[in-house]
Amino acid sequence: MPPAVINNPILNSPFAEPSLHWVLDENGIPTGFPTDGRRRSEFVVPVPPPKHKLKNQGSLDLEDNFGQRKPNDYINEIRSKVAAWRSLGDAGLRSTVTPVTARLLQHWRDPSRTRKLFFCQIEAAETAIWLTEVAPKQEIDRLRTLSAEANPDLLRIAFKLATGAGKTTVMAMLIAWQTLNAARARSANRNRFTDAFLIVAPGITVRDRLRVLLPSDPTNTYLLHDIVPREMRDDLQRARIVITNFHAFQHRETLDAPKLAKAILGGREGPVQTLESEGQMVQRVCGELLGRRRIIVLNDEAHHCYREKSGGDDIPDATKLDAEGKAEAKKNNAAARLWISGIEALQRVLKHPVQVYDLSATPFFLRGSGYPEGTLFPWVVSDFSLIDAIECGIVKVPRVPVQDLPGADEPIYRHVYKHVRDRLPKAGRGKQAKALDPEDLPSQLVGALQSLYGHYAKVFANWQGKGGPTPPVLIVVCNNTATSKLVFDWIAGYEKIEKSLDGTEHTVLVPGKLALLSNVEDGGPGQRRLAPRAQTILIDSEELESGEALSDSFRKLAAPEIDAFKRELRARGRHAEAETVSDSDLLREVMNTVGQQGRLGEQIRCVVSVSMLTEGWDARTVTHVLGVRAFGTQLLCEQVIGRALRRVSYEPVGQDTRGNGMFEPEYADVLGIPFSFVPANSAADYKPPKPTTRVHAVLPERDDLEIRFPRVLGYRVVLPPGRLRATFTGESRLQITPDMAPPDAINAPFVGENIKLSLEDLADQRAATIAFHLAGYTLERWFKDQEGSRKPWLFPSLLAITRRWMEECLSCIGNTFPAYLLWRDVGDKAAERIYRACIESEEGAGMLRPIMDPYNETGSSRNVAFTTTKANFWETNAAKCQVNLVVCDGDWEAACAQALEGMHEVLRYVKNDRLGFEIPYEHGGAEHQYRPDFIALVDDGAGADDLLHLVLEVKGERDAKDDAKHDTMQKLWVPAVNGTGRYGRWSFLRLDGPYGIADSIQLHIRERAISASQTPTIAA
């Protein structure tokens, strides 16, 4: 039997060709046995699957491909030919390559080198050399054919190297090989070589990091890694290198003037053209290279560069994307189009073929490219995969949750966002109507943060005990600025405004929930202050990568940390720079120096990022990662995970049997990212998809037909004055279950050591502390007067009621514990039950009010946008409905839409299909969400400025659950919403079928009018 745990996943030295690999079973799971030989290049998903994952033909999970294995035949063929050439030895090589190349190969392979190069780096360079100097012309012709569809008229050669395997070093080797041959080769060979290079990066972060490829840079890679023999270093200075980011290929304005001024300047011929021409753009980007006949383009992170496949819209992967995934795919395609177009323009202006070398850990087509996602670029000639890198110890081993809820299909912590997305803000912070409260984070997200932090604290203590100069780093990647600010405030602390009993307001500092990561510190008895040095930072990756100034909204969010880092600049003696540096450059320096001794970012412990931390962010101290965003493509998963894969130490700790240095394993713990590492199958079979139809709000043409609605989470009653009492019933009971947040989780790597993440620190909280906290929160949330002021005199009796409720009504199963009540998401459920118990004991009715969604108070029909494979539709009247189609499951939807469009009283309507209009209700002791069928705005005689919002439900047969829905709507939701006076007038009508709809609505209007006339008016 194989061992249950593989304690050391590293089998090979990084400095020699792999000679062993782990045997995988038919499901792609390590058996625990190594076998001789190098692993072939193939499709393998190198993460462990969930322990209880069930196979489901309808599943779209990213891990469905786990265990799929398929050889990459072309790469394996090239690899064998290069290996055969390598085996000739130094004497044999001299007869096949130039003397300069032979000297470089000898230098790179020298076993006596002080700083050895990784085998994967040498192999990539060898492959480029073999194709240029050794291989027959047919190999290059074959490559041109393989890349022709995605790269018309361009010759591209791609090298696949796992993150952390040293792509920058490979680029330096390629530049040195070409430049030295161009300087020293005989005239017959010079046409094959050049000293002109355009290096294209995906953003400013990578662009700035790649300055080490300039021979003039003081920290250049050529010296650091001893790329060039000492006698050849002077010739390296001949290299002409331009480093840019692909955004530079965007044609710019040559005249900064308003449209009217351009129209006047153009005269009768129309507005003057002020965009750069193709030639002007190329001159601006790489002017100093244009004197060279031959230019080599080096694409770093080249998966961003491709030409979309013509007629590829029917690829089924596109239909699997949700709205966030589609937006991501659209953005990626725009970037890819700009990048490839820029290189094609360079070739046209140069009028000579441009050679392109691509380097990427993930050279795969993205979703929306017209190719199945995960299809390997056909022009990849060299592959050193993540599994290879793990088995050689070059990267950290990622550990992901494999179990947290016993028997569950998938661990909650494996894809946290899927469980909390509907309870997080859906728009950026600048679009929120009201302040957001970090205490309202969902329990599954809070549980993931605390579980990950619990292990982080142990790693921090271990590093500190060993004298580590910089701390480990935890990164959190969020979906938008609103979510990122909530998570940042929860982790690091924040300011809030509180009211005193006399009504005056004052600002208080709230400490972060994770002590080691808090930016708020204790300044003495009853005193708190912002720490002089930030432990946690908030970063908007996309804003920093664009190179533009920070937006006003993000500058406001980041103001405290910007001020703190400017103070630190002054403390380091950089006074002038502190006054002149831009906010974006300052934050970029902090982000790019995380974990680097003596730099601004050296003591950062946590990074909360909007969007995602980009490629090229090379902090080696990242040990923990949490994803709080959608991962619609597998590539996104690997890009985020890649930020944690770089090793802390590259010092060998032993030797293999051949005397080559060996590394010891390092690990990175990952929650919330359902990654399987992009499959690299050279070909992908797929079934033709069903045709899809887009259902959407027609904007801006139908802007005036928008329907807005309140998003209600619950209901409360403003109690009349009186003594506080409580009567507990069966509805008062609350059971804490592991699906609220698993109390522990097993994090496992592909191979290597498992760990257990847990909430053990939380479990130690005393019952008295929990009751005190819960009573205080219940008082704050539910027991306020009409002006929102607290009633502190109720606290003693409420505390006694809370203790009684915990004893009589609270139960915990599955190793959960009462301290879950300290989380707002769970505490809300308890507080509401305690409040309802108090209502039962009070005489007389109170005033019903809604509890609004703290993140998205209102919804709108203008946000409807989805695709469907259903084929039955009602095309809406452009004068009545903002959405183009009503999707019909049967006949009644069309009948209802037709009736509403035929009524003059109905001015506009919308079907509640992906609208987000939900009514919270309880049935059978459980909470549910009810989605009525339609909202119609009706003129009931009050005039166009005061339309009645009529919620319609079309129902035939009804059961007890339906009665609970309708009862909640009529007795709770409608009175509560109308009671605020903020969202217009609302009413509810249940229809018994799709017929007689107009008559029923008109009858409802008449009955409301009669009822209103009989209701006595109360004088103000």
Secondary structure by P-SEA (a helix, b strand, c coil): cccccccccccccccccccbbbbbccccccccccccccccbbbbbccccccbbbbbcccccccccccbbbbaaaaaaaaaaaaaaaaccaaaaaacccaaaaaaaaaaacccccccccaaaaaaaaaaaaacccccaaaaaaaaaaaccccccbbbbbbbbcccccaaaaaaaaaaaaaaaaaccccccccccccbbbbbcccaaaaaaaccccccccccccccccccccccccccccbbbbbbccccccccccccccaaaaaaaacccccccccccaaaaaaaaccccccccbbbbbbcccccccccccccccccccccccaaaaaaaaaaaaaaaaaaaaaaaaaaaacbbbbbbbbccccccccccccccccccccccccccaaaaaaacccccccccccccccccccccccccccccccccccccccccbbbbcccccaaaaaaaaaaaaaaaaaaaaaaaacccbbbbbbbbbccaaaaaaaaaaaccbbbbbbccccbbbbbbbbbcccccccccccccccccccccccbbbbaaaaaaacccccaaaaaaaaaaaaaaaaaaaaacaaaaaacccaaaaaaaaaaaccccccccccccbbbbccccccccccccccbbbbccccccaaaaaaaaaaaccccccccccccccbbbbbbbbbbbbccccccccccccbbbbccccbbbbbccccccccccbbbbbbcccccccccccbbbbbbcccccccccccccccbbbbbccccbbbbbcccccccccaaaaaaaaaaaaaacccccccccccccaaaaaaaaaaaaaaccccccccccccccccaaaaaaaaaaaaaaaaaacccccbbbbbcccccccccccccccccccccccccccccccccccccccaaaaaaaaaaaaccccccccccccccccccccccccccccccccccccccccccccccbbbbbbbccccaaaaaaaaaaaccaaaaaaaaccccbbbbbbbccccaaaaaaaaaaaaaaaaaaacccccc
